[in-house]
Amino acid sequence: MAIGTNVWQRKPGKSIAFTSLGFGGAPMGNLYRAISDDEALAMLERAWDGGVRYFDTAPLYGLGLSETRLNRFFRGKPRDSYVLSTKVGRLMKVCPPEERTGLGKWFEVPRRKEVYDYSYDGVMRSLDFSLERLGVDRVDILYAHDLDIFTHGSKEATDARIEAFFSERGYDALVALRDQGVIKAIGAGLNEWEYCELLARRGDFDLFLLAGRYTLLEQDALTSFLPLCQEQGIGVVVGGPYNSGILATGPVPGAYYNYDPAPDEVLEKVRRIESVCAANGVRLIDAAFHFPLLHPAVVSIVPGGQSVDQVNSNLAIAEATIPTALWAALKAEGLMREDAPTG
């Protein structure tokens, strides 16, 4: 069974063909541990050989390292043979070692400090820098990055960033780039569906990359955001389908949920979900990957991966077949929202 393709088309003559399995570029930036250039390239080539054709990255990932490593990988590959997205909202500035962004998170990366800049000029400069690091002449999708509470710490700080994005015309820059045909689509990559919805109601966005908020464990995005996406023809890329790990590892001691040790109530719910999966002959991780793809707005899943073995695992998961009886069983046990699309 080959990796599927989902075509997003919001307006006639403008479409993007996503592979259902995408490649997330954060591990290419030495997230949590350093990997060599050769290891990074081997992961990318294995994903390509397995049929992956959607690659997402950002200036933040390794403070430019992720984009630089993709440069080597993309050389010699026809530009129309893959879909590429990156992000705007941060510029990387040279700084002393002790001021580097992400100490303890990004390893063996350039000495750079992130400077938030959601202005018109900031968006244009960010794209120029990304094109140079990537070594390509265009990207397909630009996402405004991290306009959310998870990143900025409070509703007040997030609201101020969003206001700057519109008042300082960063949004206008994205629209201009799309109107001029420089990019095919604009969107935002966020950690909270509520702010995705706020942006969708305020601007004309094509796609959202939503991390961890529409999963086998969490479906609150069905309340209003995902119906709005269906109504407006907005596509959704789902990042973090395993909620930072627990839907991949199961409820084992030390399992992570949202980047922290999972609380007891989450462990118990996942234990029940895993039990239903086992009764239907399905691995928890396979169900977690395939569930979001059942929603008609979802175009791709972008899980993590920090080794060739993990890429191989992602490829195998993407090709798994899930019996429809599983979804009915989960709903019958009250472990999934009744309005969650399952077929």
Beta strands, then each sheet from edge to edge (+ up, - down):
strand 1: 5-11
strand 2: 14-19
strand 3: 23-24
strand 4: 54-56
strand 5: 83-88
strand 6: 90-94
strand 7: 112-116
strand 8: 141-145
strand 9: 185-190
strand 10: 207-211
strand 11: 235-239
strand 12: 256-257
strand 13: 260-261
strand 14: 298-302
sheet 1: 1+ 2-
sheet 2: 3+ 4+ 5+ 8+ 9+ 10+ 11+ 14+
sheet 3: 6+ 7-
sheet 4: 12+ 13-
end
